[in-house]
C-alpha cells in the first residue's frame, strides 16, 4: 500500500498528495502546535510543510512505511526556519521601537484546560538544545519510534536514543521549575506537602 502511494506521489499524482494531506495534516498540526504553543503558527507550519513536501516529492524514497516520519522531518526544518524568522522579526521590531501586534489565536490556546501546562512545557522546551528538543517532540508528542525519528531527522537510531534520554531528564527538571509556586502553580505531587509546610508555619 505505502509503496504504491509513494510511487504515485513521486510521479506528481495530485490525488495521492490529497490523500497524504488528509491522512497526516492533523498530525503535523498537532506536532507544530505542541512545539510552538501557537495555533496561528501551527497552521502556517502545516501549509509550508505540505508545500515543501510537494516540491520535494521526487526525493521521497520509493520504499518505506508511513509517510508521517518524512512529513515530520520536513516540518522540523520548517519549524527551524520559523524560529529563525521570528527572532529576526523581533530584532527588527526592537530596532524600530514598534510593539508587535498580538496573536489573538493564542487566546484560544490559553483557554484550553491544560493551557498552563502547555505554556510550561513550551517554555521548558525552548531551553533544551535544539537537537534534543526535536527528538523529544517527534518521539514523545508525535509518537514516532526511534527508527522513524531517525528517518525524519536523518541521524542514526543511537543518536535518537541518547538525545531523547537527555531531553526527558532535562525537560522533567525544567517543567517542574516552571510549575513551582513562583509561577503560579504547585506540582500535583507536592500539593499536600506544600499545604503541610504552610500549616506548620502559621
Secondary structure as a PSIPRED ss2 file (coil, helix, strand):
# PSIPRED VFORMAT (PSIPRED V4.0)

   1 X C   1.000  0.000  0.000
   2 X H   0.000  1.000  0.000
   3 X H   0.000  1.000  0.000
   4 X H   0.000  1.000  0.000
   5 X H   0.000  1.000  0.000
   6 X H   0.000  1.000  0.000
   7 X H   0.000  1.000  0.000
   8 X H   0.000  1.000  0.000
   9 X H   0.000  1.000  0.000
  10 X H   0.000  1.000  0.000
  11 X C   1.000  0.000  0.000
  12 X C   1.000  0.000  0.000
  13 X C   1.000  0.000  0.000
  14 X H   0.000  1.000  0.000
  15 X H   0.000  1.000  0.000
  16 X H   0.000  1.000  0.000
  17 X H   0.000  1.000  0.000
  18 X H   0.000  1.000  0.000
  19 X H   0.000  1.000  0.000
  20 X H   0.000  1.000  0.000
  21 X H   0.000  1.000  0.000
  22 X H   0.000  1.000  0.000
  23 X H   0.000  1.000  0.000
  24 X H   0.000  1.000  0.000
  25 X H   0.000  1.000  0.000
  26 X H   0.000  1.000  0.000
  27 X H   0.000  1.000  0.000
  28 X H   0.000  1.000  0.000
  29 X H   0.000  1.000  0.000
  30 X H   0.000  1.000  0.000
  31 X H   0.000  1.000  0.000
  32 X H   0.000  1.000  0.000
  33 X H   0.000  1.000  0.000
  34 X H   0.000  1.000  0.000
  35 X H   0.000  1.000  0.000
  36 X H   0.000  1.000  0.000
  37 X C   1.000  0.000  0.000
  38 X C   1.000  0.000  0.000
  39 X H   0.000  1.000  0.000
  40 X H   0.000  1.000  0.000
  41 X H   0.000  1.000  0.000
  42 X H   0.000  1.000  0.000
  43 X H   0.000  1.000  0.000
  44 X H   0.000  1.000  0.000
  45 X H   0.000  1.000  0.000
  46 X H   0.000  1.000  0.000
  47 X H   0.000  1.000  0.000
  48 X H   0.000  1.000  0.000
  49 X H   0.000  1.000  0.000
  50 X H   0.000  1.000  0.000
  51 X H   0.000  1.000  0.000
  52 X H   0.000  1.000  0.000
  53 X H   0.000  1.000  0.000
  54 X H   0.000  1.000  0.000
  55 X H   0.000  1.000  0.000
  56 X C   1.000  0.000  0.000
  57 X H   0.000  1.000  0.000
  58 X H   0.000  1.000  0.000
  59 X H   0.000  1.000  0.000
  60 X C   1.000  0.000  0.000
  61 X C   1.000  0.000  0.000
  62 X C   1.000  0.000  0.000
  63 X C   1.000  0.000  0.000
  64 X C   1.000  0.000  0.000
  65 X C   1.000  0.000  0.000
  66 X C   1.000  0.000  0.000
  67 X C   1.000  0.000  0.000
  68 X H   0.000  1.000  0.000
  69 X H   0.000  1.000  0.000
  70 X H   0.000  1.000  0.000
  71 X H   0.000  1.000  0.000
  72 X H   0.000  1.000  0.000
  73 X H   0.000  1.000  0.000
  74 X H   0.000  1.000  0.000
  75 X H   0.000  1.000  0.000
  76 X H   0.000  1.000  0.000
  77 X H   0.000  1.000  0.000
  78 X H   0.000  1.000  0.000
  79 X H   0.000  1.000  0.000
  80 X H   0.000  1.000  0.000
  81 X H   0.000  1.000  0.000
  82 X H   0.000  1.000  0.000
  83 X H   0.000  1.000  0.000
  84 X H   0.000  1.000  0.000
  85 X H   0.000  1.000  0.000
  86 X H   0.000  1.000  0.000
  87 X H   0.000  1.000  0.000
  88 X H   0.000  1.000  0.000
  89 X H   0.000  1.000  0.000
  90 X H   0.000  1.000  0.000
  91 X H   0.000  1.000  0.000
  92 X H   0.000  1.000  0.000
  93 X H   0.000  1.000  0.000
  94 X H   0.000  1.000  0.000
  95 X H   0.000  1.000  0.000
  96 X H   0.000  1.000  0.000
  97 X C   1.000  0.000  0.000
  98 X C   1.000  0.000  0.000
  99 X C   1.000  0.000  0.000
 100 X C   1.000  0.000  0.000
 101 X C   1.000  0.000  0.000
 102 X C   1.000  0.000  0.000
 103 X C   1.000  0.000  0.000
 104 X C   1.000  0.000  0.000
 105 X H   0.000  1.000  0.000
 106 X H   0.000  1.000  0.000
 107 X H   0.000  1.000  0.000
 108 X H   0.000  1.000  0.000
 109 X H   0.000  1.000  0.000
 110 X H   0.000  1.000  0.000
 111 X C   1.000  0.000  0.000
 112 X C   1.000  0.000  0.000
 113 X C   1.000  0.000  0.000
 114 X C   1.000  0.000  0.000
 115 X H   0.000  1.000  0.000
 116 X H   0.000  1.000  0.000
 117 X H   0.000  1.000  0.000
 118 X H   0.000  1.000  0.000
 119 X H   0.000  1.000  0.000
 120 X H   0.000  1.000  0.000
 121 X H   0.000  1.000  0.000
 122 X H   0.000  1.000  0.000
 123 X H   0.000  1.000  0.000
 124 X H   0.000  1.000  0.000
 125 X H   0.000  1.000  0.000
 126 X C   1.000  0.000  0.000
 127 X C   1.000  0.000  0.000
 128 X C   1.000  0.000  0.000
 129 X C   1.000  0.000  0.000
 130 X H   0.000  1.000  0.000
 131 X H   0.000  1.000  0.000
 132 X H   0.000  1.000  0.000
 133 X H   0.000  1.000  0.000
 134 X H   0.000  1.000  0.000
 135 X H   0.000  1.000  0.000
 136 X H   0.000  1.000  0.000
 137 X H   0.000  1.000  0.000
 138 X H   0.000  1.000  0.000
 139 X H   0.000  1.000  0.000
 140 X H   0.000  1.000  0.000
 141 X H   0.000  1.000  0.000
 142 X C   1.000  0.000  0.000
 143 X C   1.000  0.000  0.000
 144 X C   1.000  0.000  0.000
 145 X C   1.000  0.000  0.000
 146 X H   0.000  1.000  0.000
 147 X H   0.000  1.000  0.000
 148 X H   0.000  1.000  0.000
 149 X H   0.000  1.000  0.000
 150 X H   0.000  1.000  0.000
 151 X H   0.000  1.000  0.000
 152 X H   0.000  1.000  0.000
 153 X H   0.000  1.000  0.000
 154 X C   1.000  0.000  0.000
 155 X C   1.000  0.000  0.000
 156 X C   1.000  0.000  0.000
 157 X H   0.000  1.000  0.000
 158 X H   0.000  1.000  0.000
 159 X H   0.000  1.000  0.000
 160 X H   0.000  1.000  0.000
 161 X H   0.000  1.000  0.000
 162 X H   0.000  1.000  0.000
 163 X H   0.000  1.000  0.000
 164 X H   0.000  1.000  0.000
 165 X H   0.000  1.000  0.000
 166 X H   0.000  1.000  0.000
 167 X H   0.000  1.000  0.000
 168 X H   0.000  1.000  0.000
 169 X H   0.000  1.000  0.000
 170 X H   0.000  1.000  0.000
 171 X H   0.000  1.000  0.000
 172 X H   0.000  1.000  0.000
 173 X H   0.000  1.000  0.000
 174 X H   0.000  1.000  0.000
 175 X H   0.000  1.000  0.000
 176 X H   0.000  1.000  0.000
 177 X H   0.000  1.000  0.000
 178 X H   0.000  1.000  0.000
 179 X C   1.000  0.000  0.000
 180 X C   1.000  0.000  0.000
 181 X H   0.000  1.000  0.000
 182 X H   0.000  1.000  0.000
 183 X H   0.000  1.000  0.000
 184 X C   1.000  0.000  0.000
 185 X C   1.000  0.000  0.000
 186 X C   1.000  0.000  0.000
 187 X C   1.000  0.000  0.000
 188 X H   0.000  1.000  0.000
 189 X H   0.000  1.000  0.000
 190 X H   0.000  1.000  0.000
 191 X H   0.000  1.000  0.000
 192 X H   0.000  1.000  0.000
 193 X H   0.000  1.000  0.000
 194 X H   0.000  1.000  0.000
 195 X H   0.000  1.000  0.000
 196 X H   0.000  1.000  0.000
 197 X H   0.000  1.000  0.000
 198 X H   0.000  1.000  0.000
 199 X H   0.000  1.000  0.000
 200 X H   0.000  1.000  0.000
 201 X C   1.000  0.000  0.000
 202 X C   1.000  0.000  0.000
